[in-house]
Amino acid sequence: MAEKLLQMDGVSKIFRIGGMLSRKRILAVDDVTLSIDTGKPVILSIVGESGCGKSTLCKMILRLHKPDLGTIRLLGQDYSDRKNYNPHQFKLDVQPIFQNPYETFSMRKTVDSYLYNTALRLGICKNRAEADKLIDETLHNVGLSLQVVKDKYMTQFSGGELQRVSIARALITRPKLIIADEPVAAIDASMKMNIVNLFKELKEKYNVSFIYITHDLSTAYYVSDYIATLYRGGMIEYGPAKEIMDNPAHPYTELLMNAVPRVGDKWKDDMVMPDMEDKEYAITYCKFAPRCPYATDECRKSRPPMKDLGGERKVLCFHSLVKPEKEY
C-alpha cells in the first residue's frame, strides 16, 4: 500500500467556552477522515459556511492545534510521535498561506526580509547571492520579481500583490503540501481568479498539493480536484470536484450549490440559524436533520454512516441524492 502524503483518521477537536458555571463544549471538528496521496499533486478544497470547522482542521494539519481524538500522519509519520518529530523538516514540507495578507507582514519590516528569512534561516540557501537567485525565480513564478519587491513595505502593495508574495514565500521551501486558509477572502473580487489560477499552475510546476480552505464555492469548483464538505465540524461529503458540484449527494451540498452561483459570492450569515447553533454541534443523530427538507424519523434517531457511492465518492447521509447513472 502506497504511503500517503497526508492521512487523517477520525480526527476531532473539542473547545470549551465560557466560565465554570456556563461552560459550553463545542465539537469543532468531529471524526474527520481524509487523505492525500503522494505522487500526483492535487488541490483538495474544504468547503462549508462559517463555523463549520474548516480553519480548525487547517490549524491541526499545521500543528497549531492538537487533535483531541484521532491521528494525523504526514508521509507516514504520526503527529503524536514527538520522539521522531523534526520541526525543521516539517517547515520545509508543509507551508501555510493565511487569509489576510495585511496581517502576514509587519509595517516595520520590508516585505523581502520575510523571503530572505525563509531562504536563509531554514538553510535552503547558503548565502545572500543564492537567496537572491532563488527568491527572484520564485517571485517570477507568481508574477512578480525581486526588483519589484526589494526594500518595499507592505503599504506599497495591493492585497493581491501581497498575497502573491505570501505564495512565493511558501514556495521557497519547495514544500510537499501548502495549506491555504481562505486565501482570497480579503482580496478584491477582480483578483480572486488570478490567485486561484496561480494555484493550478504552481501545483504542476512545483509538484505540490494544496488544501484550499474556502467558503467561496465558485472558486472551489474552478480550482479543485477534490472537494470535502464540512457541516458543524463533520465531513458530510467527499469526492471529485466536478461530480460533487454537478450532482451533489448530500442535501446540504445541494443547498450550497443553489446559494452560491457566481464567483465571489459567499454564504451569508443569515443562512445560519443562531438559535440552533449550539444544539446542532451537540446532536448525536444527523446534525443537518433539523433543517433538512428530506429528513425522516431515521435521520432524527441515529447518525448516518459514511456511505461509499463508488469511485472516490462518499456521503454521510441515509438518503443520498446522487444519481449514479448521470454522466459527468
Secondary structure, 3 states (H helix, E strand, C coil): CCCEEEEEEEEEEEEEECCCCCCEEEEEEEEEEEEEECCCCCEEEEECCCCCCHHHHHHHHCCCCCCCEEEEEECCEECCCCCCCCHHHHHHHEEEECCCHHHHCCCCCCHHHHHHHHHHHCCCCCCHHHHHHHHHHHHHCCCCCHHHHCCCCHHHCCHHHHHHHHHHHHHCCCCCEEEEECCCCCCCHHHHHHHHHHHHHHHHHCCCEEEEEECCHHHHHHHCCEEEEEECCEEEEEEEHHHHHHCCCCHHHHHHHHHCCCCCCCCCHHHCCHHHHHHHHHCCCCCCHHHCCCCCCCCCCCCCCEEEEECCEEEECCCCCCCCCCCC
